[in-house]
């Protein structure tokens, strides 16, 4: 078929099949079947997907398993496919923090914030990076910014209460700690 319609139908069918597989992987993640979801994502990549979310979600599965280098590699691939993928910039910052590469982590968080100024997770995470460098004022500012965009954000609230305790403001720190420390469920980092 030389009119191009045959290849277009084949592409549409492949895209539809990939979308179904992607949704199946997400359902498996929701059921806690991470290895099965990983297998689907690996199959999609082997088949040549150019879907940045597939790479990002597989990266997060690798992160859960402690496969740091693989996680970083997949996040970089996701960012090659979609350079303005804010979640991948944030998650890359988290992976780089775990690896001890603070300068690179800061860069990733700043890129995520530049792309999405109200991205509360990136503000909280850059706050953690500031805390690691001992800059509690910058960390406090970052946590407060995160809370401005997401007022019910237990992680940012908890980190602020910890800084109050570190600074010797025990009354405020313990009050905030007790009122804000809430049990958290499994944090889903997967894109839908």
Order of alpha helices (4+ residues) and beta strands (2+ residues): alpha-alpha-alpha-alpha-alpha-alpha-alpha-alpha-alpha-alpha
